[in-house]
């Protein structure tokens, strides 16, 4: 039953090696200094750009009409 101690020692040694390569920083993924995009806040300038002339009038973003292409006559 001496193998249990050997595995524990091996696991600790491997953990130290992994931590050297990829140290884990104990920081929250989102905090008060996170950018608005990560937090999910709305950027008013981006919404104005997206909604165009519908901003403040409709919940549907502005979409320009689809161009109608006409073949020239011969």
FITI-783278 format. One record per residue: residue number from 1; x, y, z of N, C-alpha, C, O, CB in turn. Coordinates in Angstrom, 1 decimal, padded with zeros to 4 digits. Atoms other than C-alpha are relative to their C-alpha. Glycine has a CB too. Layout:
<NUM; <X; Y; Z>; <X; Y; Z>; <X; Y; Z>; <X; Y; Z>; <X; Y; Z>>
...
This chain:
<1; <000.8; -001.2; 000.0>; <000.0; 000.0; 000.0>; <000.9; 001.3; 000.0>; <000.3; 002.3; 000.3>; <-000.9; 000.0; 001.2>>
<2; <-000.9; -001.1; 000.0>; <003.0; 002.3; -000.3>; <-000.2; 000.8; -001.3>; <000.4; 001.9; -001.4>; <001.4; -000.4; 000.1>>
<3; <000.2; -000.7; 001.3>; <001.9; 003.3; -003.9>; <-000.8; 001.3; 000.2>; <-000.7; 002.2; -000.6>; <-000.7; -000.9; -001.0>>
<4; <000.9; -001.1; -000.2>; <-000.7; 005.8; -002.5>; <000.9; 001.3; 000.2>; <000.6; 002.3; -000.3>; <-001.0; -000.2; 001.1>>
<5; <-000.9; -001.2; -000.2>; <002.1; 008.1; -001.2>; <000.8; 000.4; -001.2>; <001.0; 001.6; -001.4>; <000.9; -000.4; 001.2>>
<6; <-000.8; -000.3; 001.2>; <004.1; 007.8; -004.4>; <-000.9; 000.8; -001.0>; <-000.4; 001.7; -001.6>; <000.5; -001.3; -000.6>>
<7; <000.9; -000.7; 000.9>; <001.1; 008.9; -006.4>; <-000.3; 001.4; 000.4>; <-000.3; 002.4; -000.4>; <-001.4; -000.7; -000.2>>
<8; <000.2; -001.4; -000.6>; <000.5; 011.9; -004.1>; <001.2; 000.8; -000.3>; <001.1; 002.0; -000.6>; <-000.3; -000.1; 001.5>>
<9; <-001.2; -000.7; 000.2>; <004.1; 012.9; -004.4>; <000.1; 000.3; -001.5>; <000.5; 001.5; -001.9>; <001.2; -000.8; 000.4>>
<10; <-000.1; -000.2; 001.4>; <004.0; 012.5; -008.2>; <-001.0; 001.1; -000.5>; <-000.7; 001.9; -001.3>; <-000.3; -001.3; -000.8>>
<11; <001.0; -001.0; 000.3>; <000.8; 014.5; -008.4>; <000.4; 001.4; 000.4>; <000.2; 002.4; -000.4>; <-001.4; -000.3; 000.7>>
<12; <-000.5; -001.3; -000.4>; <002.4; 017.4; -006.4>; <001.1; 000.5; -000.9>; <001.1; 001.7; -001.3>; <000.5; -000.1; 001.4>>
<13; <-001.1; -000.3; 000.9>; <005.4; 017.3; -008.6>; <-000.5; 000.5; -001.4>; <000.0; 001.5; -001.9>; <001.0; -001.1; -000.2>>
<14; <000.6; -000.3; 001.3>; <003.3; 017.4; -011.8>; <-000.7; 001.4; 000.1>; <-000.7; 002.2; -000.8>; <-000.9; -001.1; -000.5>>
<15; <000.7; -001.2; -000.2>; <001.2; 020.2; -010.4>; <000.9; 001.2; 000.0>; <000.6; 002.3; -000.5>; <-000.8; 000.0; 001.4>>
<16; <-000.9; -001.1; 000.0>; <004.2; 022.4; -009.7>; <000.5; 000.3; -001.4>; <000.7; 001.4; -001.8>; <001.2; -000.4; 000.9>>
<17; <-000.4; -000.2; 001.4>; <005.4; 021.8; -013.3>; <-001.0; 000.7; -000.8>; <-000.7; 001.6; -001.6>; <000.4; -001.3; -000.6>>
<18; <001.1; -000.6; 000.7>; <002.0; 022.8; -014.7>; <-000.1; 001.4; 000.4>; <-000.3; 002.3; -000.4>; <-001.3; -000.8; 000.2>>
<19; <000.1; -001.4; -000.5>; <001.9; 025.9; -012.5>; <001.1; 000.9; -000.5>; <000.9; 002.1; -000.6>; <-000.1; 000.0; 001.5>>
<20; <-001.0; -000.8; 000.5>; <005.2; 027.0; -013.8>; <-000.3; 000.5; -001.4>; <000.0; 001.6; -001.8>; <001.4; -000.8; -000.1>>
<21; <000.3; -000.3; 001.4>; <004.0; 026.9; -017.4>; <-001.3; 000.9; -000.1>; <-001.3; 001.8; -000.9>; <-000.2; -001.3; -000.8>>
<22; <001.3; -000.7; 000.1>; <000.4; 028.1; -016.8>; <-000.4; 000.4; 001.4>; <-001.3; -000.3; 002.0>; <-001.1; -000.9; -000.7>>
<23; <000.4; -000.4; -001.3>; <000.1; 030.0; -013.5>; <-001.5; 000.4; 000.1>; <-001.9; 001.1; -000.8>; <000.9; 001.1; 000.5>>
<24; <001.4; -000.4; -000.1>; <-003.4; 030.4; -012.3>; <-000.1; 001.2; 000.9>; <000.3; 001.3; 002.0>; <-000.9; -001.2; 000.7>>
<25; <000.2; -001.2; -000.7>; <-004.3; 033.9; -011.3>; <-001.4; 000.0; 000.5>; <-002.4; -000.3; -000.2>; <000.2; 001.3; -001.0>>
<26; <001.3; 000.0; -000.6>; <-007.2; 034.1; -008.9>; <-000.7; 001.3; -000.1>; <-000.9; 002.0; 000.9>; <000.2; -000.4; 001.5>>
<27; <000.7; -001.2; 000.3>; <-009.1; 036.9; -010.5>; <-001.4; -000.4; -000.5>; <-001.6; -001.4; -001.2>; <000.7; 000.9; -001.0>>
<28; <001.4; 000.3; 000.5>; <-012.9; 037.0; -011.1>; <000.0; 000.3; -001.5>; <000.7; 001.2; -002.0>; <-001.0; 000.9; 000.7>>
<29; <000.0; -000.2; 001.4>; <-013.7; 036.8; -014.8>; <-000.6; 001.3; -000.4>; <-000.2; 001.9; -001.4>; <-000.8; -001.1; -000.7>>
<30; <000.7; -001.3; 000.3>; <-015.9; 039.9; -014.7>; <000.0; 000.8; 001.3>; <-000.4; 000.3; 002.4>; <-001.4; -000.1; -000.5>>
<31; <000.1; -000.8; -001.2>; <-015.5; 042.8; -012.3>; <-000.4; 001.4; -000.4>; <-000.8; 001.6; -001.6>; <001.4; 000.1; 000.8>>
<32; <000.5; -001.4; 000.2>; <-016.3; 046.6; -012.1>; <000.9; 000.6; -001.1>; <000.4; 001.6; -001.8>; <000.1; 000.8; 001.2>>
<33; <-000.8; -000.6; 001.0>; <-013.4; 047.4; -014.5>; <-000.1; -000.7; -001.3>; <000.6; -000.3; -002.3>; <001.5; 000.0; 000.5>>
<34; <000.1; 000.8; 001.2>; <-014.4; 044.9; -017.2>; <-000.6; 000.9; -001.1>; <-001.4; 001.8; -000.8>; <-000.8; -001.2; 000.2>>
<35; <000.6; -000.8; 001.1>; <-015.2; 046.4; -020.6>; <-001.5; -000.3; -000.2>; <-002.0; -001.4; 000.2>; <000.7; -000.3; -001.4>>
<36; <001.4; 000.2; 000.1>; <-018.9; 046.9; -021.4>; <-000.4; -001.2; -000.8>; <-001.4; -001.8; -000.5>; <-000.6; 001.3; -000.6>>
<37; <000.4; 001.1; 000.9>; <-018.9; 044.3; -024.1>; <000.0; -001.3; 000.8>; <-000.8; -002.2; 000.5>; <001.0; -000.1; -001.2>>
<38; <000.0; 001.3; -000.7>; <-017.9; 041.5; -021.7>; <-001.1; 000.0; 001.1>; <-001.6; -001.1; 001.4>; <001.4; -000.1; 000.7>>
<39; <001.0; 000.0; -001.0>; <-020.3; 042.6; -019.0>; <-001.4; -000.1; -000.6>; <-002.3; -000.7; 000.1>; <000.1; 001.3; 000.8>>
<40; <001.3; 000.1; 000.6>; <-023.2; 042.9; -021.4>; <-000.8; 001.3; 000.0>; <-001.9; 001.3; -000.3>; <-000.8; -001.1; 000.7>>
<41; <000.6; -001.3; 000.1>; <-023.9; 046.6; -021.1>; <-000.2; 000.4; -001.4>; <000.5; 000.0; -002.3>; <000.8; 001.0; 000.8>>
<42; <000.2; -000.5; 001.4>; <-025.3; 048.4; -024.1>; <000.8; 001.3; -000.2>; <000.9; 002.1; 000.7>; <-001.5; 000.3; -000.2>>
<43; <-000.8; -001.1; 000.4>; <-023.1; 050.9; -025.8>; <-001.0; 000.9; -000.9>; <-001.3; 000.5; -002.0>; <001.3; -000.3; -000.8>>
<44; <001.0; -000.8; 000.7>; <-025.5; 053.8; -026.9>; <000.4; 000.3; -001.4>; <-000.4; 000.3; -002.3>; <-000.3; 001.2; 000.8>>
<45; <-000.4; -000.3; 001.3>; <-023.4; 054.8; -029.8>; <-000.1; -001.1; -001.0>; <-000.5; -000.9; -002.2>; <001.5; 000.5; 000.0>>
<46; <000.1; 001.2; 000.9>; <-023.3; 051.3; -031.2>; <-001.5; -000.3; -000.3>; <-001.8; -000.7; -001.5>; <000.6; -001.2; 000.7>>
<47; <001.4; 000.2; 000.2>; <-027.1; 051.0; -030.8>; <-000.5; 001.0; -001.0>; <-001.3; 000.7; -001.9>; <-000.8; 000.1; 001.3>>
<48; <000.4; -001.0; 000.9>; <-027.6; 054.3; -032.6>; <000.4; -000.4; -001.5>; <-000.3; -000.2; -002.4>; <000.6; 001.4; 000.4>>
<49; <-000.5; 000.4; 001.3>; <-025.4; 053.0; -035.5>; <-000.8; -001.1; -000.5>; <-001.1; -001.1; -001.7>; <001.5; -000.4; 000.2>>
<50; <000.7; 001.2; 000.5>; <-027.3; 049.7; -035.7>; <-001.4; 000.3; -000.4>; <-001.9; -000.1; -001.4>; <000.0; -001.0; 001.1>>
<51; <001.4; -000.3; 000.3>; <-030.8; 051.2; -035.6>; <-000.2; 001.1; -001.0>; <-001.3; 001.2; -001.5>; <-000.7; 000.3; 001.3>>
<52; <000.1; -001.1; 001.1>; <-030.1; 054.1; -037.9>; <-001.1; 000.9; 000.3>; <-001.3; 001.5; 001.4>; <-000.1; -000.7; -001.3>>
<53; <001.1; -001.0; -000.2>; <-033.2; 056.2; -038.5>; <-001.1; -000.6; 000.8>; <-002.0; 000.2; 001.2>; <-000.5; 000.3; -001.4>>
<54; <001.0; 000.6; -000.9>; <-035.3; 053.8; -036.4>; <000.3; 000.2; 001.4>; <-000.5; -000.2; 002.3>; <-000.2; -001.5; -000.3>>
<55; <-000.3; -000.1; -001.4>; <-033.5; 054.7; -033.2>; <-001.0; 000.9; 000.7>; <-001.2; 002.1; 000.2>; <001.5; 000.6; 000.1>>
<56; <000.9; -000.8; -000.8>; <-036.0; 055.9; -030.7>; <-001.4; -000.1; -000.5>; <-002.4; 000.4; 000.1>; <000.4; 001.4; 000.0>>
<57; <001.4; 000.1; 000.6>; <-039.0; 055.0; -033.0>; <-000.4; -001.4; -000.1>; <-001.6; -001.7; -000.1>; <000.0; 000.7; -001.4>>
<58; <000.4; 001.4; 000.3>; <-038.9; 051.2; -033.4>; <001.0; -000.9; 000.7>; <002.1; -000.5; 001.0>; <000.0; -000.3; -001.5>>
<59; <-000.8; 001.0; -000.6>; <-037.6; 048.1; -031.7>; <000.7; -000.8; -001.0>; <001.5; -001.7; -000.7>; <-000.8; -000.9; 000.9>>
<60; <-000.6; 000.7; 001.1>; <-036.6; 046.8; -035.1>; <001.1; 000.8; -000.6>; <000.9; 001.9; -001.0>; <-001.1; -000.4; -001.1>>
<61; <-001.1; -000.8; 000.6>; <-033.2; 047.8; -036.4>; <-000.3; 000.4; -001.5>; <-001.0; -000.3; -002.2>; <001.3; -000.9; 000.0>>
<62; <000.2; -000.5; 001.3>; <-033.1; 049.8; -039.6>; <000.7; -000.9; -001.0>; <001.9; -001.3; -000.8>; <000.5; 001.4; -000.2>>
<63; <-000.7; 000.8; 001.1>; <-032.4; 047.7; -042.7>; <-000.4; 000.7; -001.3>; <-001.5; 000.9; -001.6>; <-000.6; -001.5; 000.0>>
<64; <000.3; -000.7; 001.2>; <-032.1; 049.5; -046.0>; <-000.7; -001.0; -001.0>; <-000.5; -002.2; -000.9>; <001.4; 000.5; -000.7>>
<65; <000.7; 000.9; 000.9>; <-034.3; 048.2; -048.8>; <001.0; -000.8; -000.9>; <002.1; -000.3; -001.2>; <-000.9; 000.8; -000.9>>
<66; <-000.8; 000.9; 000.8>; <-032.9; 045.3; -050.9>; <000.1; 000.7; -001.4>; <-000.9; 001.0; -002.0>; <-000.5; -001.4; -000.1>>
<67; <-000.1; -000.6; 001.4>; <-031.5; 046.7; -054.2>; <-000.6; -000.9; -001.0>; <-000.4; -002.1; -001.0>; <001.5; 000.3; -000.3>>
<68; <000.6; 000.7; 001.2>; <-033.4; 045.7; -057.3>; <000.9; 000.2; -001.2>; <001.0; 001.3; -001.7>; <-001.5; 000.4; -000.2>>
<69; <-000.9; -000.1; 001.1>; <-031.0; 044.9; -060.0>; <-000.8; -000.3; -001.3>; <-001.5; -001.3; -001.4>; <001.2; -001.0; 000.1>>
<70; <000.7; 000.1; 001.3>; <-032.4; 045.3; -063.6>; <001.1; -000.3; -001.0>; <002.1; 000.5; -001.1>; <-000.9; 001.2; -000.3>>
<71; <-000.9; 000.2; 001.0>; <-030.7; 043.8; -066.5>; <-000.2; 001.0; -001.2>; <-001.3; 001.3; -001.5>; <-000.2; -001.5; -000.6>>
<72; <000.1; -001.0; 001.1>; <-029.9; 046.3; -069.3>; <-000.6; -000.6; -001.2>; <-000.3; -001.8; -001.5>; <001.3; 000.7; -000.3>>
<73; <000.6; 000.5; 001.2>; <-031.9; 045.9; -072.5>; <001.1; 000.0; -001.1>; <002.0; 000.8; -001.1>; <-001.2; 000.8; -000.5>>
<74; <-001.0; 000.1; 001.1>; <-030.0; 045.0; -075.7>; <-000.5; 000.7; -001.1>; <000.2; 000.8; -002.2>; <000.3; -001.4; -000.3>>
